[in-house]
Structures are given as structure tokens and as C-alpha cells.
Amino acid sequence: MKMILLFLFLNISVAIGAPLKKITLVYEIKPNPPFYLGKKMIDWNRPGITLEVIKLLERKLNIEVDFERLPWAIGLEKVKNNEVDGIFHASFKEQRLKVGVYPMRNGQPDTNRRLMTQSYFLYKRKNSPLQWDGNTFTNLVGTIGVINDYAVVGDLKDMNIEVEEVSTQLVNLRRLVQGRVAGIAGLELMNDFHINARPEEFKEIVKVYPPIAQKPYYLMLSHELVGENPDLAEAIWDAIQDIRVSEEYFQIAKKYF
């Protein structure tokens, strides 16, 4: 009789959708609209596109997701140490393969399973002769401001561009206004958000086309999670791809634009 009751209990638990796996994902404290909004607390009425996408995974994969907001460099360290299960948004860098695992196909990051794509642009003061033509900086006198540990840092160093790293976009923009850097290389949406929110303060800043780089961004998972449950990891990345090309995604994005 006890065995029968236990069997019934287990089947009822599966039937009502008890979570099979609880995972913790980290992302930045700084807002990156429209992908995530706010600073520390999450407003689930308007959390951002990426958070809504990841919440859909709970229902589709029968998992439970906890979110933690941390400075980017600390979040990467926690993934590397397997203290959390993943981090977003992570662009691909060879050295980050020591930190965590990307969705891969044929030995390369699988862009079909990205969360989204973002562009890095050069921002400068209106009266500056500094230019970027898609390949080369001209009339660069001084340094370029960047956010520490962002992927564009390596890109600029590969071009032998001297950079100054700070922790936030707002600090970078203010240093540009003050003339402490010749320009800044930053994520378009994050910097445009600050410029539009403070039009008087940043009225002398302009964005230079074309972008310095366009990069796909992924949910990077910890080595421990992928090693212990590779099927779940693949299911998560596959589900992200399915959602991103779905009507559900269109309806989510529509709210933020």
C-alpha cells in the first residue's frame, strides 16, 4: 500500500508540473533597455525583453529561474567558480571559454541561439575632428573610454587604441563631456538611453556611424551545469532560439518599442 501511495504521489507531482531544476542566472545592475530595466529590483510588470524571454523557459522546460544582479566582472567570476548557473548577455570571447559555456555548433558559437544582437558605437563631442570609417580611427588625440571587461575593450586593444576603463556608461559619458577622453566606445542602446534621459547634460555628444562592432549576445551557462545536465543546457538554448523567432517574442518586444 505504501508503495502504491508513493507511486501515486510521484505521478501527481509530475502531472502538476513540479519544477525539475532550479537555476540561478546573473545579469548587470546597470539597466540595458529594452532588454532589462531598473537597477536592483525587478519590476515584473516591465522587466525587459530578455527577462520575459527567460521566464518563458520556466513553463516550456519545467524549470525555476532565480535572478541575481551583480557588477559584470563579479558575475563572470561567479559563473567561473560555479557559484551560479549562468550569465547574460555574454558576447563571445575565446578567453571566456574558461569562464563558462556558449551554445555551440561545429566548434563555433551558434548565432541562431543568441539572445539578441547589440552594436558598439563611437561617441564624441560635436566639435571633435575624431572619426571612425568602419576600419580606422582618424584624428584620435587621447584615449577612448570603455566599460571594463566589455568585449569591445579587446577589439580596440587589437587596433592599438589606448583605452581607459570605467565601471558605468554614465561615468564614461560625463568624462567625455569634460574632455577627459577623446571619445567613448559603448553599447548603443545603453548610451542612447542616458543621452536621451539627460538631453541638456549630453547635448554636445554625437554618435558616429558606422558601428565599431556588432556582436551577438548569449546566455552563457556554467561548466558545472553543462557538465551535470547537458540535455537541459541544450534545451535552454534551443528554447531561446524558438522563442526569439516566435510571435510570442514579437508581442513581448512590441511593449518596449
C-alpha positions in Angstrom: 0.0 0.0 0.0 2.8 2.4 0.9 4.5 1.7 -2.5 1.2 2.4 -4.3 0.8 5.7 -2.5 4.3 6.8 -3.2 3.8 5.9 -6.9 0.6 8.0 -7.0 2.3 10.9 -5.2 5.2 11.0 -7.7 2.9 10.8 -10.7 0.7 13.6 -9.3 3.8 15.7 -8.7 4.9 15.3 -12.4 1.3 16.0 -13.6 1.1 19.3 -11.8 4.4 20.4 -13.2 6.7 20.4 -10.1 10.0 22.1 -11.0 12.6 19.7 -12.2 15.5 22.0 -11.8 16.2 25.4 -10.1 18.8 27.6 -11.7 20.3 30.9 -10.8 21.2 33.4 -13.5 23.1 36.7 -13.0 23.0 39.9 -15.0 24.2 43.5 -14.6 22.9 46.0 -12.1 23.1 48.7 -14.8 19.9 48.9 -17.0 20.2 47.9 -20.6 16.9 49.0 -22.1 14.9 47.4 -23.6 16.5 44.1 -22.6 16.4 44.7 -18.9 15.3 47.7 -16.9 15.7 49.2 -13.5 18.7 48.7 -11.2 18.4 46.2 -8.4 14.8 45.3 -8.0 12.8 43.6 -10.9 9.5 45.2 -11.8 7.8 42.2 -13.4 5.2 44.4 -15.0 8.0 45.7 -17.2 11.3 43.8 -16.5 12.7 43.9 -20.1 12.7 41.7 -23.1 15.4 39.3 -22.0 13.9 38.6 -18.6 10.5 37.9 -20.2 12.1 35.5 -22.6 13.9 33.7 -19.8 10.7 33.5 -17.7 9.0 31.7 -20.6 11.6 29.0 -20.2 10.1 28.1 -16.9 6.9 27.0 -18.4 8.4 25.5 -21.5 11.1 23.4 -19.8 9.6 23.0 -16.3 12.4 24.8 -14.5 12.6 27.5 -11.9 14.8 30.5 -12.5 16.2 32.9 -9.9 17.8 36.1 -10.9 20.7 38.0 -9.3 22.0 41.4 -10.3 25.8 42.0 -9.9 28.5 44.1 -11.5 29.5 42.4 -14.7 33.0 41.3 -13.7 31.8 39.8 -10.4 29.0 38.0 -12.3 31.6 36.4 -14.6 33.7 35.3 -11.7 30.7 33.6 -10.0 30.0 31.7 -13.2 33.6 30.7 -13.5 33.5 29.4 -9.9 30.2 27.6 -10.5 28.5 29.7 -7.8 25.7 30.5 -10.2 24.4 28.7 -13.3 24.7 31.3 -16.0 25.0 35.0 -17.0 23.6 37.2 -19.7 24.3 39.0 -22.0 27.7 37.5 -22.9 29.3 38.1 -26.2 31.8 35.5 -27.4 35.4 35.9 -26.4 37.8 33.0 -26.7 39.2 33.6 -23.2 35.7 33.4 -21.7 35.5 29.7 -22.6 37.4 29.2 -19.3 34.5 31.1 -17.6 31.5 29.3 -19.0 29.9 27.6 -22.0 28.2 29.1 -25.0 25.7 27.5 -27.3 28.0 26.0 -30.0 27.6 24.3 -33.4 30.5 22.9 -35.3 33.0 24.4 -32.9 31.7 27.9 -33.2 29.2 29.9 -31.2 25.7 29.3 -32.6 24.3 32.7 -33.5 20.9 31.2 -34.1 20.7 30.6 -30.4 21.7 34.1 -29.3 19.5 36.2 -27.0 20.0 39.3 -29.1 22.4 41.4 -31.1 23.9 44.8 -30.0 26.1 47.4 -31.6 29.1 49.3 -30.2 29.3 52.9 -31.4 31.9 55.7 -31.1 30.5 58.7 -29.3 32.4 62.0 -29.4 31.9 65.8 -28.8 30.3 67.7 -31.6 33.4 69.9 -32.2 35.8 66.9 -32.2 37.6 66.0 -35.5 37.7 62.4 -34.4 36.3 60.0 -37.0 35.7 56.3 -37.5 35.2 54.9 -41.0 34.4 51.3 -40.1 38.0 50.2 -40.1 40.2 53.0 -38.8 40.1 55.9 -36.3 41.4 59.2 -37.6 42.3 62.4 -35.7 42.4 60.5 -32.5 44.2 62.5 -29.9 43.9 60.9 -26.4 42.2 57.8 -25.2 38.9 56.0 -25.8 36.6 55.4 -22.8 35.2 51.9 -22.4 33.5 49.8 -19.7 35.8 47.4 -18.0 35.5 43.7 -19.2 33.2 44.6 -22.1 34.1 42.8 -25.3 34.9 45.9 -27.3 38.0 46.5 -25.0 39.8 43.7 -26.7 38.8 44.9 -30.1 40.2 48.3 -29.5 43.4 47.0 -28.0 43.9 44.8 -31.1 43.8 48.1 -33.1 46.5 49.5 -30.7 44.0 52.1 -29.4 44.7 53.3 -25.9 41.6 52.8 -23.7 40.5 54.0 -20.2 38.2 51.6 -18.4 35.5 52.7 -16.0 32.5 50.9 -14.5 29.4 52.6 -15.9 28.2 54.3 -19.1 27.1 57.4 -17.2 30.7 57.9 -15.9 32.0 57.4 -19.4 29.6 60.0 -20.9 30.5 62.5 -18.3 34.2 62.0 -18.8 33.6 62.7 -22.5 31.7 65.9 -21.8 34.6 67.0 -19.5 37.2 66.3 -22.2 38.9 63.6 -20.2 38.7 61.1 -23.1 38.7 61.8 -26.8 35.7 59.5 -27.4 33.9 56.5 -25.9 33.1 53.1 -27.4 29.9 51.9 -25.9 26.8 49.8 -26.4 24.3 51.8 -28.5 21.1 51.2 -26.5 22.7 51.8 -23.1 24.4 55.0 -24.1 21.5 56.4 -26.1 19.3 55.7 -23.0 21.4 58.0 -20.9 21.8 60.7 -23.6 18.0 60.8 -24.2 17.3 60.9 -20.5 19.7 63.8 -19.9 19.5 65.8 -23.2 20.8 69.1 -21.6 23.8 67.5 -19.9 24.8 65.5 -23.1 23.7 67.9 -25.8 27.3 68.1 -27.1 27.7 64.4 -27.7 27.1 62.8 -31.1 27.1 59.2 -32.3 29.4 58.3 -35.2 28.4 55.8 -37.9 29.0 53.1 -38.8 29.2 51.0 -35.6 32.6 49.9 -34.3 31.3 46.3 -33.9 28.0 44.4 -33.9 28.0 41.4 -31.7 25.6 38.6 -30.9 24.9 38.1 -27.2 24.2 34.8 -25.5 23.1 33.2 -22.3 26.4 31.7 -21.1 26.0 28.7 -18.7 28.4 27.4 -16.1 30.7 24.5 -16.7 29.1 22.7 -13.8 25.5 23.0 -15.1 26.5 21.9 -18.6 28.7 19.0 -17.3 26.0 17.7 -15.0 23.0 18.3 -17.2 24.0 18.8 -20.9 20.5 17.9 -22.1 19.0 20.7 -20.1 21.6 23.2 -21.3 20.9 22.3 -24.9 17.1 22.5 -24.3 17.5 26.0 -22.8 19.5 27.3 -25.8 17.1 25.6 -28.2 14.1 27.2 -26.5 15.7 30.6 -26.6 16.0 30.2 -30.4 12.4 29.1 -30.7 11.1 32.0 -28.7 13.2 34.6 -30.4 11.6 33.8 -33.8 8.1 33.4 -32.4 5.0 35.5 -32.3 5.5 35.5 -28.5 8.7 37.4 -28.9 7.2 39.9 -31.2 4.4 40.6 -28.7 7.0 41.0 -25.9 9.2 43.3 -27.9 6.2 45.4 -29.1 5.6 46.5 -25.4 9.1 48.1 -25.2 9.2 49.9 -28.5 
